[in-house]
Structures are given as structure tokens and as C-alpha cells.
């Protein structure tokens, strides 16, 4: 009886150790969707920004970025299309990189815990601005 009890304890102990050694998968939320926010503007009130991300694969796809210059005569609007990729950076976390294939035109956003996109500069630092530039996910 003691041998059976000892065997059971040893088997359970190995099971616990193996479970602790197993890598933990980090769940990354669905990134595709539409995000909206504001950006500062030197010669207008602000820029209304809307970013639409569509999947091509589970970690990349196509984007459409629309900017409307509020308070500028003529109501200027621009639209940029291209490809995006999800990248995991040890320092910055989960990133959405627009124009990943064009480093000189790449735009970086960190995926926040609440599912929004925080703009980053080329060195992956938070963009300093007098207004909140976070792109918030629009509910579908």
C-alpha cells in the first residue's frame, strides 16, 4: 500500500513539473476592424483619423487610413492604402506596423490591453502630443 501511495505521489509530482515547464500561450485579440481617433495638426484644429485593418493572414493584411483635416479651408481629406503586419517586440509588446515592407514609410501602433492602438514613433516610443492620439476600436 505504501509503495502505491509513493508511486502516485511521484507521478503527480512529475505531472505538475511538466505543466509548469510548458510554454504559456499569450492570447492576442482579434486586431482586424476599424479604429478612430485624432491627431495634432500644425495648420488646422486637428486631424480626424480612421484606420481600417482587414486580415489577409492571421498576422497581416491590408489597411486603409483616412485623414480629415478639421478646420482647414476646403476640408482636405487623404487616404492611404497598404499592407500591415502584427509584430511582437520584446520592449514594446504587440505592434501593428503599417507599410511593414517600406521602412521609410512605416507607421507603428502598440496594441493596448483594452484593444486600442497607441501611435509610436520610429524608435517605438509613445508619440508625445497635446491631445490623446489613441485610435479607439469602433464597435461593429
C-alpha positions, 0 to 999 in steps of 0.5 A: 500500500505504501509503495502505491501511495509513493508511486502516485505521489511521484507521478503527480509530482512529475505531472505538475513539473511538466505543466509548469515547464510548458510554454504559456500561450499569450492570447492576442485579440482579434486586431482586424476592424476599424479604429478612430481617433485624432491627431495634432495638426500644425495648420488646422484644429486637428486631424480626424483619423480612421484606420481600417485593418482587414486580415489577409493572414492571421498576422497581416493584411491590408489597411486603409487610413483616412485623414480629415483635416478639421478646420482647414479651408476646403476640408482636405481629406487623404487616404492611404492604402497598404499592407500591415503586419502584427509584430511582437517586440520584446520592449514594446509588446504587440505592434501593428506596423503599417507599410511593414515592407517600406521602412521609410514609410512605416507607421507603428501602433502598440496594441493596448490591453483594452484593444486600442492602438497607441501611435509610436514613433520610429524608435517605438516610443509613445508619440508625445502630443497635446491631445490623446492620439489613441485610435479607439476600436469602433464597435461593429 
